[in-house]
Amino acid sequence: MKSTADGSATARRPGSRRTALPLLGWRERVSLPDLGLRNLKAKVDTGARTSSLHVSSVTTFRGPDRATWLRLMIPVRRAGRVRLRRVEIRSAGLRRVKSSTGHGELRHSFRARLTIGKSTWKIEITLSDRSEMRFPMLIGRTAIRGRYLVHSGRSYLQSKGGT
């Protein structure tokens, strides 16, 4: 990896030419426009394959298209207060996820747009109870593969006012 003047870095994928990829800090502020969520604190974790979002509850129901949908209650912290935001989104199914302790569990998942900095793309997100964690969202490596390189010593490189 080689740094460039604009804060990006070059990396070579096997069998490809060097390309400049922007840098992410180990934590970033992100948005999920399909859920109406903006400015969420997220931990970027290249050790995790899948991305995860904190929800206080999830229920399934049959949607208008006869597919399985998810009704989520998402705690949103603003100005020191926590409000629950109710969101309904089409399910992408159940995924087996292995935690950092090696314990496997089935989690509901969905696909939604993720915005980091000026870039927006669709990713798969699993749902979990992250109430004991510092960040309500975890960005896994499949979400950022080929789009960003992660600088483990810096924060908020793609967020406004990053340091």
N, C-alpha and C positions, 0 to 999 in steps of 0.2 A: 504494500500500500504506500502510495506517495501523495503527500498533501499538495494542493494547488493554492494559488493566491486567493481564490474566491471562497475558501473554506470548504471546498469539496475535496475528495480524495480520489485517486485513480486505483482501480483494482482490475485484475485480470481473471475472468472466468475461464475455466479450462476450455481450450479450443476457441477462444474469442480474443478480440483485440482489447487493449486497455480502454476503458471508458471512465469518464468522471462521474462519480456518484456523490450526491450531497451527503453531508454528515448529520446524524441524529445524536443528540445527547442521550445519556442513560435514562433520562426522564424528559418528557415533552408534554406540551398541552395539545390536545387533539379534539376533534369534533366528530360526531356521528350525526350527520344531517338527516338521515332517514328516521332517526329517533328524536330529533329536535334537541339534541344535546350538544352544547358548545363548551369549549374551554375546559375540558376534563383533564385532570392530571393523570398521566399515564406513565407507567414504568416500561421501558423498552428492555425486553429480556430475550437475548439470543439463545439462552438455554431452554426456553419454552418454545415448543413448536407452534401451539395455537394461541390465539389472542383470547382474552377473557374479560367479561364485564361483570361488575358487582350488581346483583339484584337482591331485593329483600324477599320477593316471591315471584313465582312463575306458575301459570296455569295454562293448560292447553285447551283449545276449543276448535270446532269445525268452522272454518271461515266461509265467506261468501262464495269462494271458488271450490268449496268442498274439500280443500286441503287442510292440513293441520296448521293452526296458527298458535302463537304464544302471546299471552297477556302478561306483561312484565310490570312490576312495581320497582322503579329505580330511584333510590335515594339520591337527591341532588343537593349539594351543600352550596349555599350562596349567602354571603354576608353573615356567616356564623350560624345560620339556620339550615335545617334539613327539611326539604319538602319531598314528598313522594310524587314521582311523575309516572303516570300510567301510559304504557306504550303497547300497541298491538302490532305484531309483525309476523310474516309467514315463517314457519319453521323450516329449517334445513335438515332436521332429523336429530337423532341422538348420536353423540360421539363419545368414544371411550378415551378418556384423558388420564394420563398418569401424573400424579402430583410430584413435587420435588422430594417427597418422602418415599416415593415409589408405590404409593397406594393408587390403584386404578378406580375410576368411577365413570358412570355414564352421565353426560351432561347434554342439555338441550343446546342446540346451536341455530344460528340464523346467519344470513348474508346481508351486509349493509355497507354503505359507503363510509369510508374513513377519510378524514381530512387531517393532514399534517402539513403545516406551513401553507404553501400554495397548491399542493397536490391533493387530489381526491381520487380514490379508487375503491372497488368493492373487495371486502375481505370476509372471511368466515369468523364468527365470534361465538365462543361458548359462554354459558351463564354459570356463575358460581357465587357463593357467599364469600366476599372479600372484605367483610366488615372488620376483620382483625388486621387487614393490610393497610399500608399508608396510601396506596393508590387504588382508586376505584376501577381502573382499567390496566390491563397488562397487554402489551403489544408483543406478540410472538414473532419468531423469525420468518415464518411463511408469509406474513403480512408485509414484510419489508424486503424480502429477498429480491435482489436485482434492482432495487429502488434507492436504497440508502446503505451507508456504512455507519456503524455505531462507534462513537467516541466514548469510551467508558469513564473518562475523567471529566466530562463536561455535561452540562444540563441546558435544556431549553434552546438548542441551537436552531431549531426551525420555528420556535415560538417567538412572538413579539417580545422584545426586551430580553432575549436569551443571553445567558452568561456561560 
